Amino acid sequence: MQFPESMKAGRFLFSTEREYAGRLFNVTKRSIENQADDIVLLRLEFEIFVIDLDDTPAAYLPTGAIASRDIVITKQAGSDERLAEYAKYLGIKRPHQVSNWYVSERKAKQGQGSWIRIRFGKPDEDHRQPFEHISELDKPKSEQIKPSGSTKEREKFWRVSEVRQLLRDEKNKIPSEDTVKRFVDKRKSQFGEELVRVTSGRQRRINWYLCWHLWEADKCHG
């Protein structure tokens, strides 16, 4: 089975038509060739969630994907408009001080990390998607966040309405529930209950992880 280059590169393709929630969970210093005392390169890593507005209040569904952005910290960092946006939404008052970014990381590891809204841009030649737009997002309440963890620890079988949010068609649009059902039905004979199960209430539950890989492979074969 052949998989698209984006999957080989370990990239999760996000829809460019919706906003996601990003929870800061890691800040790391990156090495640069021309190291200088007044320049620091930091990588901000965010765990990405789908915002399900069908629930009240909104539910936050883990995609299992991580998105990162690299930022340059200098003495003039506070005057950079883009960096100022990150500092504002992550609650960093003095962005030119590297230590303040690490404070945000420590808070994240204590379960007090900051959240932002993210709209992704189109993938570049390395299959990375830039943060086209970011904005403020209040930290969700614990009951709004679905359990997350490693792929094995996370509940793999989701409702059709949840799984469709993770899939993208050839035009990078989210497919309909009927399209997802037809896609799964065609592969049920091969994968059986590893792909789809039916609850006692006759509701489908789909293995989102397997379905996503099959979906991407199918797009590759077109």
N, C-alpha and C positions, 0 to 999 in steps of 0.2 A: 504494500500500500504506500502510495506517495503522499507526502504532506506538503502544504504550501511553504514557501521560504520563510514566511513570517513565523510559522510554527517551529520550523527548524531553528530559527533564531531565538526561540523562546518568547516571542512577542504575542501579546493578547491584543487583538484589534478592537478598539472601542468605537462606538458610534459617534459620528461628528454632529449628530442631530439632537443630542440630549446632554443634560448635565449629570455628572457623577459626583459622588461624595468621596473626598480623599482624607484619610486619617493619617496624620504624620506619625511615623513610628521609628524613624531612624535618621540620624544626621552623621555623616562620615566625612573626614578630611580626605581629599583626593590629591594625589601627587601630580606635580606639573614639572615640565622639563627645566624651565627657567625659574627655579624657585627664588622667591624674594620675600624678605621679612614683612613687607607691607601688602602682600597679596596672598590670599588663602582661597583655595577652591573647595567648596563644600557640596556634597550631594545630599539632597533632601529626598527621602523615600516615603511614598504614601501608599497605604493599603486602599484599594479602590472598591467602592460599593455602588451598586445600582440603587437609585432612590425610587422606591415603589410608592407612587402617589395614590394608588388604588386603595391602600390601607389608610385608616385614620386613627391615630396620626401616621405619617409616612413611615414605611418600614425601610430598613437599610440592609440590602442583600449582598453578601460578600461575593465578589467575582473570582476570588482566588488569585488575582493579579496584583502586581506591584508596579507603580509608575514612579519614575524619578526625574528630577531636574537638577542640573548643576548650576551653582551660583558662585560668583566671584565676590569675595569680601575685601574691600579696600578701605582706606581712611575716608574716602569720599562715598562710601556705599550708601549713605543716607540720602544722597542727591540723585541716585538712580531710580527712576520712576518704577520700573518693573520690580526691582528688588524691594522698593518701598511697599509695593502691593503685598508681596509675600510677608514682609515684616508686620504689616498692619493686620493681615488676616490670621497670622500665627501668633500675634500678641507679643512681638519683639520690639521693644521701645528704642533700643540703640543698635541698629543693624550693622554698624561698622565694628562692633565688638563681637568677635567670634564666640566668646564664652556665652553670650546670650543665646546663640543658636543651640549650643549644647544644653542649655537649661531647658529649652523646648523639648529636646530629645529625652532628657531625664523625666520630664513630666509625662511624656508619651509612654515611657516604660512603666510608669506608675499608674497608667490608666487615665491620665489627665491630658492626653495629647490634644492638640488643636485640630479642627476640621476645616476644610475649605470646599467650595464648589469648584468643579473643574469641567471645562468643555474642551475636548480634544480636537486638534487639527488633523489634517490628512497625514498619513505616514510618509516619512522621508525615505531616502534610498536605503537606509539601514533598518527600515521597518519601525522606527521609533516615531511616536506621535507626540508632537509638542503640546504644551498646555496653551491652547489658543486663548483661553480666558479663564481667570480665576476670580472668585468672589467670596464674600463672607458666608459662613454656615455655622449656626449655633450647634454646639455639641448635642447629638441626639441622646435621648434617655436610654438607659440600658435595655429596657424592654422593646425598644424600637430596633435594636441591632440584633440580627439573627446570629446564632453561634457561628464562630469561624475558627479556623485552625489549619492544620495541614490537610491535604486532600483526603487522607485516610480518616482523619478525625472528623471532618465536616460531613454533615448529612448530605449524601450524594443525590438523593431522590427528591426532586422539587416538582412543584406544580407546573403545568404547561405555561401558564402566564408568567412564571418566574424564569423558566428556561429560555423563552423567546427573547427576553431582554438581553441575553448573552450572545445571541446569534446575529449575524449580519449577512445579507444577501450580496450579490455581485455589485450592487449599487450602494453598499454600505448602509442599507436600511434594515430596520428590525422586521422580521417576518411576522405574519399573522399566526394566531394560535392554530388555525386550520392547517396552515402550511407545515407547521411543526408536527402536528398530529399525523399528517400524511407521510412526512419524512420518516417518522418513527415507525409507523405501521409497515412501511416497505422493508424495514430492517429487523422487525420483530422476530421473524422466523429464524434469522441468523443469530441474533444476540439474546433473544428471550428476555427473561427477567433481569438480566444484567443491564439491559437498556431501559425497560419500562415495566412497571408493576401497576396493579390495580388495587385500590383500597377496598375495604369492606363496603364503602359507600359508592363503589363503582367510579371512583375518580382516578385518573391517570397520575402517576408519579414517575418522572423521567430522570434517569441518571445524567445530570447536566454535564458532567465531565466527559463521559463517553460520547454523549450526543454532540457536544461541541467539537470534539476531534473528528467524528464522522462527518459532521456538517462541513468543516473546513476542508477535509479530504475530498468530499464530493464537489466542492467549489473548484478545487484544483483540477479535477478531471473534467469539469464543465459539461 
